[in-house]
Amino acid sequence: MVRRVIAVLGTAFSLSPDEIVLPFTRSLQQHSPDLIALSGGGVLASWADGSGRDLAGNVLSGAGYTRRARILGAEGEAIGGELELHDPVHRFLYSPAPVETHALPDGGFYTLTALGGPLTVTRYSASGTATGQTATIGFGSNAAALTLQGTLVDSVAQRIVLLGSAETTGTWNGMENTLGYNLHMQIVGLDGAHQGGLIPLGFDISDNAWRWQLLDLRGNRAVMLHEVTNRTDVYDIAISAAGGSGPTTLVRHDLGGWPRGSLHLRSAPVFA
């Protein structure tokens, strides 16, 4: 049983019987590794590659990185060769990459990519072969004015939650006609179909996605942790539903003196 997996970018070396080293050999050109457990056993390791070449060795024009991956068995053995997780023609300049990987119940996985076009889902089989099933993920036509600010993944129900904003004026902290944003969430299936309408999160002067943490998602209702913009170390836990006028605050926490932005109730969304 694998207790721990360590990705070492450079020369492979043994650390202990409980550790597996991933031998990515192009030192200093590969970094930002990520690991996900696959439902059929083993893991998918992905990383940023700055070699400037595709898998066939062809030189890519311009600067930037691609996102590559490799499937490893339960004992860390490589299953197949390296994979390219997107068209290498579209490269990204900074890491981490705009390419996320998530496991599927059938042993395969999918990528959520925001690179060189719209946000897309691409499915892969358990062997790492692209199945040809892709979908565009976005807001509906009734929310065309929303700008995508962030995504959250419900890995249990296999759906994606989009957080979007639209610039407008409203009342904030008692001041009318304040320039800010209307914030909404949209639940989307991996097939691109919208699941319910927009979930309103209200008006705020900030559209930063990091101010919002999704705690729970049940049907068309979302429970959120929100850092109150006009207060220091103050957080609201609120619930909001599609078709509603805005969120209802359940409880407010004043952490007085904690480092700003320090409250995080999850490392990944919790769903039921």
Steps between C-alpha positions, in 0.01 A plus 500: 500500500632842407510725805664798340599609151775753445574673172866593460581707196844383400696184576301217658623365831355277770383656827328217692286193426188709568585764241492492123709740295377610160804521271437808287845544354501839322627684804407869544255480209223316680329616816165555678404130531149394595369156598146362497385154603328300226194292590650189340813524715822687447540870440521754222807724530500824301755779473599813310749433221726779377713298259361692202420177315197279450498128576635421153799726563387776265607851602209722603496865398496774761547476874298328768406168655284203418326266743602135488398194699577136565294218648666303780391168645440426867870430550613807309578320175446697180200388295551623146699803396466872563175673404436851372192640671427768241600613153866604546445780247323682785758551771471686830752749631460447871458210738281349635345416168142577405453123466345302790470121522216314673420129534197328346313205657590272205872519577569773247536871556410833345672833456344838566684739272490877457765538235482630144119522504195437723500294816482137386472149642686220321455137605775235502475124540673304776794448262537875443350506150277797416149362443393783271235611751539871559265770626509877531436625853354847543214719612167489318376759253312670784836567665704605199623810683667300775879474507639172633694554822557146619387138500426240766460129430243267657693178450227284657210609279732572205406860440674835485407822678583827327542827687435807285465875536347790309605860560216722621411757764322427825479575870801395702566579865212749492635688196275507193625497139823327598690343214528125557383160379199275504627150577337173393568128493398252231499119533602319181525128424803346334292486181469878504130499596389757757350358815253757622517875470745756629562503875527866613777592745413868522683828440860561606774748415740211441476221244796303640414130497724431801251685724247221444532138616235245404423293810208290377282459194161330524279505196478863391606640837853607587647561845787747479766646727551864404766738625314827562670761283449803723610326821831353614496135608120478473341207315139415417364153442202545268261287298361588161279321247426531130204730441554685825573870543828452684680314778367463854763534772497206740778610735777761519848431638725781622852360533648831619877494470543194278712552187286626217365222281608233750166324549462195277251236607592256224780390275242389244122553473292278727183368340211286616 
